Amino acid sequence: MTEEEIDAKKRSYFETEPIPEHIRAKMEECRRKHMIVPDDTLIKRPSQIEGIRRAGVVNTGVLDAVAAVIHDGMSTQEIDDIVVKYTHEHGGICAPYHFEGYPKSVCTSINDEVCHGIPARHRHLHDGDIINVDATTIVDGYYADASRMFMIGEVSPARRRLTEETKKCLEIGMAAAQPWNTVGDIGAAIAKYAHSLGYSVVRDLGGHGVGIDFHEDPFVAHIAKAHTGMVLVPGMVITIEPMINAGKAGVVIDPYNDWTIYTADGSDSAQWEHTILITETGNEILTY
């Protein structure tokens, strides 16, 4: 099938698989309360969810493949090579490649790099580094997105704590991502915990809807006011990906490559990301 045929097929389910009446009734109740309710196209249908789930299996496999071999002395280009090989062997496409001009197939962000670090043959991992590897995979037109932190060799207690507590921030955010809560509940829960540890939360970047396209509504801020923002309706698929800084929250973009984002004060940063499906009883991790 051509890309156009794949796109038409995955979007056809919006018409052939209607939103269940009890969910639509609850959505209308939320509207009457002047809450922000997602557009119908943000509610994924069963066939679409299965497609995203398949992409998630490959995406998780990508990060597992990296985890199996990542080591001191490895170049970040070697990580990119592993991602490309695994993805292609399992019938997927690396979504970042040439997305809005991005030159590689995965993002590798080390130490003070918040996100969008570009793999390179000359950039090597060293004992004591922390690195985020962020992969997004397309399978049959559907997208799944996740990232993990890796600690290289003997890392400092401060870097270990930042890495582990950032994962806890993700878990707290997922616990808040319950059906009929709001997007703001996620950010409020994450920020409260991160701030209690003396960390800051990056404001300029956040999670997002995903599945049919790479980036969809809603924007999922990781610092927000509870009970605000879009309602989380069963069938929505979003990423939660807190970026937590050891220092201040400010960030800057690399003026040379116009992609890599650093902490403004040079402090370390960590990020973990899962794609989750909002269900009627909680949420389901689709890739991690």
C-alpha positions in Angstrom: 0.0 0.0 0.0 1.1 3.6 -0.7 1.5 6.1 2.2 -1.7 7.7 1.0 -3.6 4.5 1.2 -2.3 3.6 4.6 -3.2 7.1 5.9 -6.7 6.8 4.4 -7.2 3.4 6.0 -6.1 4.3 9.5 -8.3 7.4 9.4 -11.3 5.6 8.0 -11.9 4.0 11.4 -13.1 7.4 12.8 -16.2 6.8 10.7 -16.6 3.0 10.8 -16.0 2.6 14.5 -18.1 5.2 16.5 -17.3 6.4 20.0 -19.4 4.3 22.5 -22.6 6.0 23.6 -21.7 5.9 27.3 -18.4 7.6 26.6 -20.0 10.2 24.4 -22.6 10.9 27.0 -19.9 11.5 29.6 -18.1 13.8 27.1 -21.3 15.9 26.7 -21.7 16.1 30.5 -18.1 17.5 30.7 -18.9 20.0 28.0 -21.9 21.2 30.0 -19.5 21.8 32.9 -17.4 24.0 30.5 -14.5 21.6 30.6 -12.2 21.2 27.6 -13.3 18.0 25.8 -11.1 16.5 23.0 -12.2 16.5 19.4 -13.6 13.2 18.3 -10.5 12.5 16.2 -8.4 12.4 19.4 -10.4 9.4 20.6 -8.7 6.4 19.0 -10.9 3.6 17.8 -10.2 -0.1 18.5 -8.6 -0.8 15.1 -6.4 2.3 15.5 -5.4 1.3 19.0 -4.3 -2.1 17.8 -2.2 -0.4 15.1 -0.5 1.8 17.7 0.0 -1.2 20.0 1.9 -3.0 17.2 4.1 0.0 16.7 4.7 0.1 20.4 5.9 -3.5 20.5 8.6 -2.6 17.9 9.5 0.6 19.6 10.0 -1.1 23.0 12.1 -3.7 21.2 14.3 -0.9 19.8 15.0 0.4 23.3 15.6 -3.1 24.6 18.2 -3.6 21.8 20.0 -0.4 22.8 19.8 -1.4 26.5 21.5 -4.8 25.7 24.7 -3.2 24.3 25.0 0.4 25.5 28.5 0.9 27.2 31.3 3.2 28.0 33.2 4.2 24.8 30.3 3.6 22.5 29.5 6.4 20.0 26.1 7.8 19.8 26.1 7.0 16.1 26.4 3.4 17.0 23.2 3.8 18.9 21.6 5.3 15.9 22.8 2.3 13.8 21.3 -0.2 16.2 18.0 1.7 16.1 17.9 1.7 12.3 18.8 -1.9 12.0 16.3 -3.2 14.5 13.5 -1.0 13.3 13.9 -2.0 9.7 14.3 -5.7 10.5 10.9 -5.6 12.3 9.0 -3.8 9.6 9.1 -0.3 11.1 10.2 3.2 10.1 12.2 5.5 12.3 9.9 8.5 12.6 12.6 11.1 13.6 14.6 10.6 10.4 14.3 13.8 8.3 11.3 14.9 10.4 11.3 18.7 10.0 14.9 18.3 8.9 16.2 16.2 11.8 19.2 14.4 10.4 19.2 11.1 12.4 16.9 8.3 13.4 16.9 8.6 17.2 17.7 11.3 19.8 20.6 10.8 22.2 20.9 13.4 24.9 23.8 13.3 27.3 24.1 15.0 30.8 23.1 18.6 30.3 21.3 17.9 27.0 17.6 18.0 27.8 16.4 16.5 24.5 17.0 16.2 20.7 20.7 15.4 21.0 22.0 14.3 17.6 24.0 11.1 17.2 27.5 11.5 15.9 30.5 9.2 15.3 32.7 11.6 17.2 30.4 11.7 20.3 31.3 8.9 22.7 29.8 7.8 26.0 32.1 8.1 29.0 32.1 6.5 32.4 29.8 8.6 34.6 27.5 9.9 31.9 23.8 9.7 31.9 22.0 9.5 28.5 18.4 9.6 27.3 17.7 7.6 24.2 14.4 8.7 22.6 12.9 6.5 19.9 9.7 6.9 17.8 8.6 4.1 15.5 6.1 3.9 12.7 4.5 0.6 11.8 1.8 0.5 9.1 1.4 4.3 9.5 0.9 4.2 13.3 3.3 5.9 15.7 4.7 4.9 19.1 7.1 7.0 21.2 9.2 6.3 24.3 12.5 7.1 25.9 14.7 5.7 28.6 17.7 6.9 30.6 20.9 4.9 30.8 23.7 5.3 33.4 27.1 4.6 31.9 29.6 2.9 34.3 29.9 4.4 37.7 27.8 7.6 37.8 27.8 10.1 40.7 25.2 9.8 43.4 23.6 13.1 42.2 23.2 11.8 38.6 21.9 8.4 39.8 19.3 10.2 42.1 18.2 12.5 39.2 17.8 9.6 36.9 15.9 7.5 39.3 13.7 10.3 40.6 12.8 11.4 37.1 11.5 7.9 36.5 9.4 8.3 39.6 8.1 11.6 38.2 6.9 9.6 35.1 5.2 7.0 37.3 3.5 9.7 39.3 2.3 11.4 36.1 0.9 8.1 34.9 -0.9 7.5 38.1 -2.6 10.9 37.6 -3.6 10.1 34.0 -6.9 8.5 34.9 -10.0 8.6 32.8 -12.0 11.9 33.3 -9.1 13.6 35.0 -7.5 16.4 33.1 -4.1 16.9 31.4 -3.4 19.5 34.1 -3.6 16.8 36.8 -0.6 15.1 35.2 1.6 18.2 35.3 0.5 19.2 38.8 1.4 15.8 40.2 4.8 15.7 38.5 5.8 19.2 39.4 4.8 18.8 43.1 7.0 15.8 43.5 10.0 17.2 41.5 9.9 20.5 43.4 9.8 18.6 46.7 13.2 17.2 45.8 14.7 20.5 44.8 14.5 19.9 41.1 12.9 22.0 38.4 10.6 21.0 35.6 11.2 22.1 32.0 8.2 24.2 30.9 9.0 24.8 27.2 8.6 21.1 26.2 6.2 18.4 27.1 4.2 15.3 26.1 1.6 15.1 23.4 -1.0 13.1 21.7 0.4 10.4 19.4 -0.6 7.5 17.3 -2.1 8.7 14.0 0.5 11.4 13.7 3.9 12.0 15.4 2.6 14.9 17.4 -1.1 15.5 18.1 -3.1 17.4 20.6 -3.2 17.7 23.6 0.1 19.3 24.7 0.9 17.5 28.0 2.7 20.0 30.2 4.7 18.5 33.1 4.1 21.5 35.3 0.5 22.7 35.4 -2.5 23.4 37.6 -4.7 20.5 38.7 -8.2 20.2 37.2 -7.3 22.3 34.2 -6.7 21.6 30.5 -8.3 18.9 28.3 -10.3 16.0 29.8 -8.7 12.6 29.5 -11.3 10.5 27.7 -11.0 6.8 27.3 -9.4 6.1 23.9 -7.0 9.0 24.0 -3.3 8.1 23.4 -0.7 10.4 24.9 3.0 10.5 25.9 4.1 11.5 29.3 7.8 12.5 29.2 8.9 14.7 32.1 12.2 16.5 31.6 13.6 17.2 35.0 16.6 19.5 35.6 18.9 19.3 38.6 19.3 23.1 38.4 17.0 25.7 37.0 14.2 25.1 34.5 15.6 27.4 31.7 16.7 25.8 28.5 18.6 27.0 25.4 18.8 25.6 21.9 22.1 24.8 20.2 22.8 27.7 17.8 24.8 25.5 15.4 22.5 22.5 14.8 19.2 24.3 15.8 18.0 21.0 17.4 19.7 20.1 20.6 18.3 21.6 23.7 20.5 22.2 26.8 19.9 23.4 30.3 20.6 27.1 30.4 22.7 26.8 33.6 24.7 23.7 32.5 23.0 21.4 35.1 22.2 17.8 34.4 18.8 16.8 33.0 16.9 13.5 32.8 13.8 12.3 31.0 11.7 9.1 30.8 8.8 8.7 28.4 6.0 6.2 27.9 3.1 6.2 25.4 -0.1 5.4 27.2 -3.7 4.6 26.3 -6.4 6.1 28.5 -8.8 3.3 29.3 -12.1 3.2 31.2 -10.4 1.9 34.3 -7.0 3.6 34.2 -4.3 3.5 31.5 -2.2 1.0 29.6 1.4 1.4 28.6 1.8 0.9 24.9 5.6 1.4 24.7 8.2 2.1 27.3 
